[in-house]
Amino acid sequence: MASLLLFGGVAVLMPSMGPGAWGPADRVAMLAIGVGIGILMSRYATIHATASDAGLTVRNLAGPRTLAWSEIDEVHFSGGMPWVRLHLHDGDELAVMAIQKADGPSAREDALELATLVRRGHDRG
């Protein structure tokens, strides 16, 4: 919302006459940038991972994906990885952007907890 207000304000307040004047296309483009940034930031705000007895639901920027515990082979969080990666039974990988290296020690704890949940899920299944 803040980006929409900021870029909308710039679009309205820029000069419409004289040197460096903004035309209607410039104003619409500035407003579109504000809308785009607002949408992107709202997607970032909804990133999460939720565990249940049945499995794990991961919501990244692209949208949610629900996995049964049996679909997850391994949890990786090492080296230069910015976030946790799940190695899936079908050979695919899935990033878990909700657990990011930038969060420091709490991210390592969350990754270990997720790995434990995956092991428990395999033991039950």
N, CA, C and O atoms as a MOPAC input file, in Angstrom:
PM7 MOZYME 1SCF
protein

 N      0.81900 1    -1.19000 1     0.00000 1
 C      0.00000 1     0.00000 1     0.00000 1
 C      0.86800 1     1.26200 1     0.00000 1
 O      0.56100 1     2.24400 1    -0.67600 1
 N      1.95600 1     1.21400 1     0.77100 1
 C      2.83200 1     2.38200 1     0.84000 1
 C      3.45400 1     2.68200 1    -0.51900 1
 O      3.58900 1     3.84500 1    -0.90000 1
 N      3.83600 1     1.62900 1    -1.25500 1
 C      4.43900 1     1.86000 1    -2.56500 1
 C      3.42800 1     2.48000 1    -3.52100 1
 O      3.77800 1     3.33600 1    -4.33300 1
 N      2.18600 1     2.05200 1    -3.42500 1
 C      1.14200 1     2.62000 1    -4.28000 1
 C      0.94400 1     4.09500 1    -3.95800 1
 O      0.80900 1     4.91400 1    -4.86700 1
 N      0.92700 1     4.44200 1    -2.67300 1
 C      0.78500 1     5.85200 1    -2.28400 1
 C      1.98600 1     6.67700 1    -2.72900 1
 O      1.83000 1     7.78600 1    -3.24000 1
 N      3.18100 1     6.13400 1    -2.53400 1
 C      4.39200 1     6.85900 1    -2.90800 1
 C      4.45800 1     7.09200 1    -4.41600 1
 O      4.62100 1     8.22500 1    -4.86700 1
 N      4.33100 1     6.01700 1    -5.19300 1
 C      4.44800 1     6.15400 1    -6.64100 1
 C      3.24600 1     6.89900 1    -7.22800 1
 O      3.38500 1     7.61500 1    -8.22000 1
 N      2.06800 1     6.73200 1    -6.61900 1
 C      0.89600 1     7.49800 1    -7.04800 1
 C      1.09400 1     8.98000 1    -6.79600 1
 O      0.73400 1     9.81300 1    -7.62700 1
 N      1.67400 1     9.30900 1    -5.63400 1
 C      1.96700 1    10.71100 1    -5.31900 1
 C      2.95900 1    11.32000 1    -6.29000 1
 O      2.79400 1    12.45800 1    -6.72900 1
 N      4.00200 1    10.54800 1    -6.62800 1
 C      4.99300 1    11.03100 1    -7.60700 1
 C      4.31400 1    11.26400 1    -8.94900 1
 O      4.57100 1    12.27000 1    -9.61000 1
 N      3.44600 1    10.33500 1    -9.35700 1
 C      2.76200 1    10.46500 1   -10.64800 1
 C      1.89200 1    11.71400 1   -10.68800 1
 O      1.79900 1    12.36000 1   -11.73200 1
 N      1.26600 1    12.06100 1    -9.59500 1
 C      0.36900 1    13.23100 1    -9.55100 1
 C      1.16300 1    14.52200 1    -9.43100 1
 O      0.79700 1    15.52400 1   -10.04500 1
 N      2.24200 1    14.51900 1    -8.65300 1
 C      2.95500 1    15.75100 1    -8.34500 1
 C      4.00900 1    16.16400 1    -9.36900 1
 O      4.49100 1    17.29500 1    -9.32000 1
 N      4.37600 1    15.28700 1   -10.28800 1
 C      5.37900 1    15.65600 1   -11.28500 1
 C      4.82300 1    16.71400 1   -12.23000 1
 O      3.62900 1    16.71500 1   -12.52900 1
 N      5.67900 1    17.60900 1   -12.69900 1
 C      5.19100 1    18.70500 1   -13.55400 1
 C      4.60900 1    18.19500 1   -14.87500 1
 O      5.11200 1    17.24400 1   -15.47400 1
 N      3.54500 1    18.85300 1   -15.30300 1
 C      2.90800 1    18.45700 1   -16.55800 1
 C      3.18900 1    19.45600 1   -17.67900 1
 O      2.76900 1    19.24600 1   -18.81700 1
 N      3.89500 1    20.53800 1   -17.36400 1
 C      4.22400 1    21.53400 1   -18.38400 1
 C      5.67700 1    21.95900 1   -18.21100 1
 O      6.23800 1    21.86400 1   -17.11900 1
 N      6.26900 1    22.42100 1   -19.28200 1
 C      7.63000 1    22.92000 1   -19.23000 1
 C      8.65300 1    21.81300 1   -19.45100 1
 O      8.30400 1    20.68300 1   -19.79300 1
 N      9.94800 1    22.16600 1   -19.24400 1
 C     11.00200 1    21.18400 1   -19.46000 1
 C     10.89100 1    20.04700 1   -18.43100 1
 O     10.63900 1    20.27700 1   -17.24800 1
 N     11.08200 1    18.84800 1   -18.90900 1
 C     10.99800 1    17.68100 1   -18.03000 1
 C      9.57400 1    17.31800 1   -17.65500 1
 O      9.34500 1    16.62100 1   -16.66700 1
 N      8.61300 1    17.79000 1   -18.44600 1
 C      7.20900 1    17.52900 1   -18.13100 1
 C      6.87000 1    16.05400 1   -18.32500 1
 O      7.41300 1    15.38600 1   -19.20500 1
 N      5.97800 1    15.57000 1   -17.50000 1
 C      5.50800 1    14.19400 1   -17.58200 1
 C      4.18100 1    14.15800 1   -18.29700 1
 O      3.28500 1    14.95100 1   -18.00900 1
 N      4.05800 1    13.23700 1   -19.23100 1
 C      2.80200 1    13.05200 1   -19.93700 1
 C      1.96000 1    11.97600 1   -19.26200 1
 O      2.37700 1    11.38900 1   -18.26300 1
 N      0.77000 1    11.72200 1   -19.81300 1
 C     -0.10800 1    10.69500 1   -19.22600 1
 C      0.52900 1     9.30100 1   -19.18700 1
 O      0.32100 1     8.55700 1   -18.22800 1
 N      1.29100 1     8.94500 1   -20.20400 1
 C      1.92600 1     7.62600 1   -20.22600 1
 C      2.95000 1     7.49700 1   -19.09100 1
 O      3.06500 1     6.43700 1   -18.47700 1
 N      3.69000 1     8.57300 1   -18.81500 1
 C      4.66000 1     8.55700 1   -17.72100 1
 C      3.95500 1     8.36300 1   -16.38000 1
 O      4.43200 1     7.61200 1   -15.53000 1
 N      2.84300 1     9.02500 1   -16.19400 1
 C      2.08600 1     8.92600 1   -14.93500 1
 C      1.51600 1     7.51000 1   -14.75300 1
 O      1.56600 1     6.94800 1   -13.65900 1
 N      0.98000 1     6.95100 1   -15.83300 1
 C      0.43200 1     5.59700 1   -15.76500 1
 C      1.55400 1     4.60100 1   -15.47300 1
 O      1.36900 1     3.67700 1   -14.68000 1
 N      2.71400 1     4.78100 1   -16.10500 1
 C      3.84700 1     3.89100 1   -15.86600 1
 C      4.30800 1     3.97000 1   -14.41000 1
 O      4.60400 1     2.94200 1   -13.80000 1
 N      4.37000 1     5.16200 1   -13.85600 1
 C      4.78700 1     5.32900 1   -12.47200 1
 C      3.79200 1     4.65000 1   -11.53000 1
 O      4.19200 1     3.99900 1   -10.56400 1
 N      2.51900 1     4.80000 1   -11.80900 1
 C      1.48700 1     4.15100 1   -11.00100 1
 C      1.58500 1     2.62200 1   -11.12700 1
 O      1.41900 1     1.90700 1   -10.13800 1
 N      1.85400 1     2.12500 1   -12.33500 1
 C      1.99600 1     0.68500 1   -12.55900 1
 C      3.19000 1     0.12000 1   -11.78100 1
 O      3.12300 1    -0.99200 1   -11.25800 1
 N      4.26800 1     0.88000 1   -11.71000 1
 C      5.43100 1     0.44700 1   -10.92600 1
 C      5.04000 1     0.31500 1    -9.45400 1
 O      5.39800 1    -0.66100 1    -8.79600 1
 N      4.31300 1     1.29000 1    -8.94900 1
 C      3.84900 1     1.23000 1    -7.56200 1
 C      2.97000 1     0.01800 1    -7.30700 1
 O      3.11300 1    -0.64500 1    -6.28000 1
 N      2.06000 1    -0.28200 1    -8.23000 1
 C      1.18600 1    -1.44800 1    -8.09700 1
 C      2.02700 1    -2.72600 1    -8.13100 1
 O      1.81400 1    -3.62900 1    -7.32100 1
 N      2.97100 1    -2.80800 1    -9.05500 1
 C      3.82300 1    -3.98200 1    -9.16500 1
 C      4.63300 1    -4.23000 1    -7.90100 1
 O      4.71300 1    -5.36400 1    -7.42800 1
 N      5.22600 1    -3.19600 1    -7.36100 1
 C      5.99900 1    -3.33700 1    -6.12400 1
 C      5.07900 1    -3.75000 1    -4.98000 1
 O      5.45500 1    -4.58700 1    -4.15800 1
 N      3.89800 1    -3.18400 1    -4.91700 1
 C      2.93600 1    -3.54900 1    -3.87400 1
 C      2.53800 1    -5.01300 1    -3.95000 1
 O      2.45700 1    -5.69100 1    -2.92600 1
 N      2.28900 1    -5.50200 1    -5.15800 1
 C      1.93100 1    -6.91800 1    -5.33600 1
 C      3.09500 1    -7.81600 1    -4.92000 1
 O      2.89000 1    -8.80300 1    -4.21300 1
 N      4.30200 1    -7.48900 1    -5.34800 1
 C      5.47800 1    -8.28600 1    -4.99900 1
 C      5.68500 1    -8.31400 1    -3.48400 1
 O      5.95000 1    -9.37500 1    -2.91800 1
 N      5.56900 1    -7.17700 1    -2.83400 1
 C      5.76600 1    -7.12900 1    -1.38500 1
 C      4.67100 1    -7.89700 1    -0.64600 1
 O      4.94200 1    -8.51700 1     0.38200 1
 N      3.45200 1    -7.86200 1    -1.15000 1
 C      2.38400 1    -8.63100 1    -0.49900 1
 C      2.62700 1   -10.12800 1    -0.65500 1
 O      2.28700 1   -10.90300 1     0.23900 1
 N      3.21200 1   -10.54800 1    -1.77800 1
 C      3.56600 1   -11.96300 1    -1.96400 1
 C      4.66600 1   -12.36400 1    -0.97500 1
 O      4.61100 1   -13.44800 1    -0.39400 1
 N      5.65800 1   -11.49900 1    -0.78300 1
 C      6.70700 1   -11.78000 1     0.18700 1
 C      6.13200 1   -11.91300 1     1.59500 1
 O      6.59900 1   -12.73700 1     2.38200 1
 N      5.13400 1   -11.11600 1     1.91000 1
 C      4.53900 1   -11.14200 1     3.25300 1
 C      3.79600 1   -12.44000 1     3.53200 1
 O      3.57500 1   -12.77400 1     4.69600 1
 N      3.40400 1   -13.18000 1     2.50000 1
 C      2.62700 1   -14.40400 1     2.70600 1
 C      3.47800 1   -15.67600 1     2.62400 1
 O      2.92800 1   -16.77600 1     2.66800 1
 N      4.80100 1   -15.55200 1     2.50700 1
 C      5.67800 1   -16.71700 1     2.46200 1
 C      5.63000 1   -17.41600 1     3.82000 1
 O      5.81200 1   -16.78100 1     4.85900 1
 N      5.38200 1   -18.73200 1     3.80600 1
 C      5.39000 1   -19.50700 1     5.04700 1
 C      5.48400 1   -20.99800 1     4.75400 1
 O      5.32200 1   -21.43900 1     3.61600 1
 N      5.74800 1   -21.74900 1     5.79500 1
 C      5.74400 1   -23.21000 1     5.73300 1
 C      4.95600 1   -23.69400 1     6.94200 1
 O      5.21900 1   -23.28100 1     8.07100 1
 N      3.98900 1   -24.57000 1     6.70000 1
 C      3.12300 1   -25.06300 1     7.77100 1
 C      3.14200 1   -26.58600 1     7.76800 1
 O      2.82100 1   -27.23000 1     6.76900 1
 N      3.52700 1   -27.14600 1     8.91600 1
 C      3.56600 1   -28.59800 1     9.05800 1
 C      2.26800 1   -29.08700 1     9.69300 1
 O      1.67900 1   -28.42100 1    10.54500 1
 N      1.84300 1   -30.26100 1     9.25700 1
 C      0.67600 1   -30.92200 1     9.85300 1
 C      0.99100 1   -32.41000 1     9.94700 1
 O      2.05800 1   -32.85500 1     9.52400 1
 N      0.06700 1   -33.16500 1    10.49900 1
 C      0.27900 1   -34.61900 1    10.56800 1
 C      0.40300 1   -35.22600 1     9.17200 1
 O      1.14300 1   -36.18900 1     8.97300 1
 N     -0.31800 1   -34.66300 1     8.21400 1
 C     -0.33700 1   -35.20800 1     6.85600 1
 C      0.89300 1   -34.83300 1     6.03600 1
 O      1.28100 1   -35.58100 1     5.13900 1
 N      1.51300 1   -33.68800 1     6.32600 1
 C      2.64900 1   -33.26100 1     5.52500 1
 C      2.99700 1   -31.80500 1     5.73200 1
 O      2.78500 1   -31.24700 1     6.80900 1
 N      3.53100 1   -31.19800 1     4.69600 1
 C      4.04500 1   -29.83900 1     4.75900 1
 C      3.44500 1   -29.00900 1     3.63500 1
 O      3.42600 1   -29.43100 1     2.47800 1
 N      2.96000 1   -27.83300 1     3.98300 1
 C      2.49900 1   -26.87900 1     2.97500 1
 C      3.50600 1   -25.74000 1     2.92600 1
 O      3.77300 1   -25.08400 1     3.93300 1
 N      4.06100 1   -25.51500 1     1.74100 1
 C      5.06700 1   -24.46700 1     1.52300 1
 C      4.46100 1   -23.41800 1     0.62000 1
 O      3.99000 1   -23.73000 1    -0.47400 1
 N      4.47000 1   -22.17400 1     1.06800 1
 C      4.00600 1   -21.07700 1     0.21900 1
 C      5.19800 1   -20.16800 1    -0.05500 1
 O      5.70500 1   -19.49300 1     0.84100 1
 N      5.63200 1   -20.16600 1    -1.31400 1
 C      6.68800 1   -19.27500 1    -1.78000 1
 C      6.03800 1   -18.18000 1    -2.62400 1
 O      4.82200 1   -17.99600 1    -2.56800 1
 N      6.81500 1   -17.47300 1    -3.38300 1
 C      6.26500 1   -16.39200 1    -4.21000 1
 C      5.27400 1   -16.89700 1    -5.24900 1
 O      4.28100 1   -16.23000 1    -5.54000 1
 N      5.54100 1   -18.07000 1    -5.80900 1
 C      4.69700 1   -18.59300 1    -6.88700 1
 C      3.36500 1   -19.12700 1    -6.38800 1
 O      2.40800 1   -19.21200 1    -7.15800 1
 N      3.28700 1   -19.48600 1    -5.11600 1
 C      2.04600 1   -20.01300 1    -4.57900 1
 C      2.28700 1   -21.21700 1    -3.70500 1
 O      3.43200 1   -21.62900 1    -3.51800 1
 N      1.22300 1   -21.79100 1    -3.16300 1
 C      1.39400 1   -22.89200 1    -2.22000 1
 C      1.58200 1   -24.23900 1    -2.89600 1
 O      1.11700 1   -24.47100 1    -4.01200 1
 N      2.27200 1   -25.11300 1    -2.19200 1
 C      2.41400 1   -26.49800 1    -2.62000 1
 C      2.35900 1   -27.36300 1    -1.36100 1
 O      3.08300 1   -27.11900 1    -0.39600 1
 N      1.50300 1   -28.36200 1    -1.38300 1
 C      1.35000 1   -29.25700 1    -0.24300 1
 C      1.99100 1   -30.59500 1    -0.57400 1
 O      1.73600 1   -31.17900 1    -1.62700 1
 N      2.82600 1   -31.07000 1     0.34200 1
 C      3.55100 1   -32.31800 1     0.16000 1
 C      3.23700 1   -33.26000 1     1.31200 1
 O      3.16500 1   -32.83200 1     2.46400 1
 N      3.05300 1   -34.52900 1     1.01200 1
 C      2.97400 1   -35.54500 1     2.05200 1
 C      4.39500 1   -35.78300 1     2.55600 1
 O      5.35600 1   -35.58400 1     1.81300 1
 N      4.53300 1   -36.20300 1     3.80000 1
 C      5.86800 1   -36.43400 1     4.33400 1
 C      6.63100 1   -37.45100 1     3.50400 1
 O      7.85000 1   -37.34800 1     3.36600 1
 N      5.93600 1   -38.42400 1     2.95200 1
 C      6.59300 1   -39.46100 1     2.15900 1
 C      7.17700 1   -38.92200 1     0.84800 1
 O      8.03000 1   -39.57300 1     0.24400 1
 N      6.73500 1   -37.75300 1     0.40500 1
 C      7.25700 1   -37.15200 1    -0.83100 1
 C      8.59400 1   -36.45300 1    -0.61400 1
 O      9.29400 1   -36.15600 1    -1.58200 1
 N      8.96100 1   -36.18400 1     0.63800 1
 C     10.19200 1   -35.45400 1     0.95400 1
 C     11.26800 1   -36.44700 1     1.34800 1
 O     11.10900 1   -37.19100 1     2.31500 1
 N     12.37500 1   -36.46100 1     0.59400 1
 C     13.49100 1   -37.36400 1     0.90500 1
 C     14.45200 1   -36.75100 1     1.90900 1
 O     14.82900 1   -37.39500 1     2.88800 1
 N     14.85600 1   -35.48700 1     1.66500 1
 C     15.86900 1   -34.85700 1     2.50900 1
 C     15.61600 1   -33.37100 1     2.64300 1
 O     14.96600 1   -32.74900 1     1.80300 1
 N     16.14800 1   -32.81700 1     3.72500 1
 C     16.12700 1   -31.37200 1     3.97800 1
 C     17.57500 1   -30.89800 1     3.93300 1
 O     18.41800 1   -31.42300 1     4.66000 1
 N     17.87300 1   -29.91200 1     3.08700 1
 C     19.23900 1   -29.39600 1     2.96600 1
 C     19.26300 1   -27.91300 1     3.31800 1
 O     18.40200 1   -27.13600 1     2.90800 1
 N     20.29300 1   -27.55000 1     4.09900 1
 C     20.47000 1   -26.14400 1     4.48600 1
 C     21.94100 1   -25.94200 1     4.82200 1
 O     22.32000 1   -25.88600 1     5.99200 1
 N     22.75600 1   -25.83500 1     3.79300 1
 C     24.18900 1   -25.72500 1     4.02300 1
 C     24.84000 1   -24.89100 1     2.93600 1
 O     24.19500 1   -24.45600 1     1.98300 1
 N     26.12800 1   -24.68300 1     3.10600 1
 C     26.89700 1   -23.94600 1     2.10700 1
 C     26.35200 1   -22.55500 1     1.86800 1
 O     26.04400 1   -21.83000 1     2.81400 1
 N     26.23400 1   -22.18700 1     0.61800 1
 C     25.77200 1   -20.85400 1     0.25900 1
 C     24.28300 1   -20.76600 1    -0.00300 1
 O     23.80700 1   -19.77500 1    -0.55600 1
 N     23.53900 1   -21.79600 1     0.39000 1
 C     22.09400 1   -21.78000 1     0.14700 1
 C     21.43100 1   -20.65800 1     0.94300 1
 O     21.64800 1   -20.55400 1     2.15000 1
 N     20.62500 1   -19.81700 1     0.29100 1
 C     19.96600 1   -18.73300 1     1.03100 1
 C     18.78500 1   -19.22400 1     1.86100 1
 O     18.38900 1   -18.56300 1     2.82100 1
 N     18.22000 1   -20.37000 1     1.50600 1
 C     17.09800 1   -20.92500 1     2.26200 1
 C     17.11100 1   -22.44100 1     2.16500 1
 O     17.87400 1   -23.02400 1     1.39600 1
 N     16.25300 1   -23.06700 1     2.95900 1
 C     16.15500 1   -24.52500 1     2.99000 1
 C     15.67300 1   -25.04300 1     1.64400 1
 O     14.82500 1   -24.43100 1     0.99500 1
 N     16.23200 1   -26.18900 1     1.23300 1
 C     15.77600 1   -26.86200 1     0.02400 1
 C     15.35500 1   -28.27300 1     0.38800 1
 O     16.03800 1   -28.97100 1     1.13700 1
 N     14.23300 1   -28.67200 1    -0.14900 1
 C     13.73700 1   -30.02600 1     0.04800 1
 C     14.05200 1   -30.83700 1    -1.19000 1
 O     13.74300 1   -30.41700 1    -2.30600 1
 N     14.66200 1   -31.99200 1    -1.00400 1
 C     14.86200 1   -32.93400 1    -2.10400 1
 C     13.67100 1   -33.87500 1    -2.07000 1
 O     13.42900 1   -34.55200 1    -1.07100 1
 N     12.93300 1   -33.91200 1    -3.16200 1
 C     11.68900 1   -34.66900 1    -3.20900 1
 C     11.89500 1   -36.05200 1    -3.81900 1
 O     12.86400 1   -36.30000 1    -4.53600 1
 N     10.96700 1   -36.93200 1    -3.51700 1
 C     11.03700 1   -38.32800 1    -3.96100 1
 C     11.08000 1   -38.44300 1    -5.49100 1
 O     11.67800 1   -39.37800 1    -6.02200 1
 N     10.44700 1   -37.49100 1    -6.20300 1
 C     10.41000 1   -37.55000 1    -7.66600 1
 C     11.65300 1   -36.94000 1    -8.31900 1
 O     11.70700 1   -36.80700 1    -9.54100 1
 N     12.65700 1   -36.56600 1    -7.50500 1
 C     13.89100 1   -35.99900 1    -8.04200 1
 C     13.89100 1   -34.48300 1    -8.12500 1
 O     14.91800 1   -33.88100 1    -8.43800 1
 N     12.78200 1   -33.87300 1    -7.85500 1
 C     12.65800 1   -32.41400 1    -7.89400 1
 C     13.18700 1   -31.81600 1    -6.59500 1
 O     13.40200 1   -32.52700 1    -5.61400 1
 N     13.39300 1   -30.50500 1    -6.60200 1
 C     13.76200 1   -29.76500 1    -5.40300 1
 C     12.74900 1   -28.66300 1    -5.19200 1
 O     12.18700 1   -28.13400 1    -6.15100 1
 N     12.51300 1   -28.31400 1    -3.93200 1
 C     11.59400 1   -27.23200 1    -3.59700 1
 C     12.24300 1   -26.35700 1    -2.54100 1
 O     12.65200 1   -26.84300 1    -1.48700 1
 N     12.33500 1   -25.07400 1    -2.82200 1
 C     12.86700 1   -24.12800 1    -1.84700 1
 C     11.79700 1   -23.84800 1    -0.79900 1
 O     10.60700 1   -23.77300 1    -1.10400 1
 N     12.24600 1   -23.69800 1     0.43300 1
 C     11.36000 1   -23.27600 1     1.52400 1
 C     11.84900 1   -21.89300 1     1.93700 1
 O     12.68000 1   -21.75800 1     2.83500 1
 N     11.32800 1   -20.87400 1     1.27500 1
 C     11.79500 1   -19.51300 1     1.48600 1
 C     11.46700 1   -18.98800 1     2.88500 1
 O     12.00500 1   -17.96100 1     3.30100 1
 N     10.60400 1   -19.67100 1     3.60300 1
 C     10.23400 1   -19.24300 1     4.95000 1
 C     11.37400 1   -19.45600 1     5.94700 1
 O     11.39100 1   -18.83600 1     7.01000 1
 N     12.32700 1   -20.33000 1     5.60900 1
 C     13.47900 1   -20.57200 1     6.48100 1
 C     14.71600 1   -20.07100 1     5.74500 1
 O     15.26200 1   -20.76700 1     4.88900 1
 N     15.15600 1   -18.85700 1     6.08300 1
 C     16.23900 1   -18.19000 1     5.36600 1
 C     17.48400 1   -18.06600 1     6.22300 1
 O     17.41100 1   -17.83200 1     7.43000 1
 N     18.62600 1   -18.22800 1     5.57400 1
 C     19.91800 1   -18.13300 1     6.25600 1
 C     20.08400 1   -16.78300 1     6.95700 1
 O     20.75100 1   -16.70300 1     7.98900 1
 N     19.49800 1   -15.74700 1     6.41900 1
 C     19.62100 1   -14.41100 1     7.00600 1
 C     19.02900 1   -14.34700 1     8.41000 1
 O     19.32200 1   -13.41500 1     9.15900 1
 N     18.19500 1   -15.32900 1     8.77700 1
 C     17.59500 1   -15.34400 1    10.11000 1
 C     18.54100 1   -15.90600 1    11.16900 1
 O     18.18700 1   -15.95600 1    12.34700 1
 N     19.73500 1   -16.32900 1    10.76500 1
 C     20.77200 1   -16.75100 1    11.69600 1
 C     20.47100 1   -18.05600 1    12.41300 1
 O     19.94600 1   -18.99700 1    11.81900 1
 N     20.81400 1   -18.10300 1    13.71200 1
 C     20.66100 1   -19.35400 1    14.47200 1
 C     19.22900 1   -19.89500 1    14.48800 1
 O     19.03400 1   -21.11000 1    14.48800 1
 N     18.25300 1   -19.03800 1    14.50100 1
 C     16.86900 1   -19.53400 1    14.51800 1
 C     16.53300 1   -20.27600 1    13.22500 1
 O     15.72800 1   -21.20700 1    13.24000 1
 N     17.14000 1   -19.87600 1    12.11300 1
 C     16.91100 1   -20.58100 1    10.84500 1
 C     17.49900 1   -21.98300 1    10.90100 1
 O     16.88800 1   -22.92900 1    10.40200 1
 N     18.67500 1   -22.13100 1    11.50000 1
 C     19.27500 1   -23.46400 1    11.64100 1
 C     18.40600 1   -24.35200 1    12.53200 1
 O     18.22200 1   -25.53500 1    12.24700 1
 N     17.88100 1   -23.78000 1    13.59800 1
 C     16.98700 1   -24.53800 1    14.48300 1
 C     15.72600 1   -24.97300 1    13.73400 1
 O     15.27700 1   -26.11100 1    13.86900 1
 N     15.16000 1   -24.05500 1    12.94100 1
 C     13.95700 1   -24.38400 1    12.16500 1
 C     14.24700 1   -25.47600 1    11.13700 1
 O     13.41800 1   -26.35900 1    10.91800 1
 N     15.42000 1   -25.41900 1    10.50500 1
 C     15.78800 1   -26.43900 1     9.51600 1
 C     15.94400 1   -27.80800 1    10.18800 1
 O     15.50800 1   -28.82300 1     9.64600 1
 N     16.56400 1   -27.82800 1    11.35900 1
 C     16.70200 1   -29.09000 1    12.09200 1
 C     15.33700 1   -29.62500 1    12.51500 1
 O     15.09100 1   -30.82900 1    12.43700 1
 N     14.45900 1   -28.74700 1    12.95800 1
 C     13.10700 1   -29.17600 1    13.33700 1
 C     12.36200 1   -29.74900 1    12.13100 1
 O     11.66700 1   -30.75700 1    12.25200 1
 N     12.50700 1   -29.10900 1    10.96900 1
 C     11.86400 1   -29.61000 1     9.75600 1
 C     12.42600 1   -30.98300 1     9.37400 1
 O     11.67200 1   -31.88000 1     8.99700 1
 N     13.73900 1   -31.14400 1     9.47000 1
 C     14.34900 1   -32.44800 1     9.16100 1
 C     13.82800 1   -33.52300 1    10.11500 1
 O     13.59100 1   -34.65700 1     9.70000 1
 N     13.64900 1   -33.17400 1    11.38600 1
 C     13.09600 1   -34.11800 1    12.36300 1
 C     11.66600 1   -34.48800 1    12.00200 1
 O     11.29100 1   -35.65800 1    12.08300 1
 N     10.86600 1   -33.51000 1    11.60400 1
 C      9.48500 1   -33.77900 1    11.20000 1
 C      9.43600 1   -34.69200 1     9.98000 1
 O      8.56800 1   -35.56100 1     9.89200 1
 N     10.35200 1   -34.50400 1     9.04500 1
 C     10.39600 1   -35.35800 1     7.85400 1
 C     10.72300 1   -36.79500 1     8.27200 1
 O     10.07900 1   -37.73600 1     7.80900 1
 N     11.72400 1   -36.96700 1     9.14900 1
 C     12.07000 1   -38.32000 1     9.62500 1
 C     10.87800 1   -38.96400 1    10.34400 1
 O     10.58000 1   -40.13700 1    10.11800 1
 N     10.21100 1   -38.21600 1    11.19200 1
 C      9.04700 1   -38.75800 1    11.90100 1
 C      7.94100 1   -39.13100 1    10.92600 1
 O      7.27800 1   -40.15500 1    11.08900 1
 N      7.74600 1   -38.29700 1     9.91400 1
 C      6.73100 1   -38.58500 1     8.89400 1
 C      7.03200 1   -39.86400 1     8.14800 1
 O      6.12100 1   -40.62600 1     7.82200 1
 N      8.30800 1   -40.10800 1     7.87100 1
 C      8.71400 1   -41.35100 1     7.18600 1
 C      8.52300 1   -42.54200 1     8.11300 1
 O      8.11600 1   -43.61500 1     7.66700 1
 N      8.81200 1   -42.36600 1     9.39800 1
 C      8.66700 1   -43.46500 1    10.35800 1
 C      7.19600 1   -43.88000 1    10.51200 1
 O      6.89000 1   -45.05700 1    10.69800 1
 N      6.29800 1   -42.90000 1    10.43200 1
 C      4.86000 1   -43.20400 1    10.56600 1
 C      4.30500 1   -43.84600 1     9.32300 1
 O      3.39500 1   -44.67200 1     9.38800 1
 N      4.87100 1   -43.45400 1     8.16100 1
 C      4.33100 1   -43.90700 1     6.88800 1
 C      4.88300 1   -45.17800 1     6.46700 1
 O      4.52000 1   -45.68800 1     5.40700 1

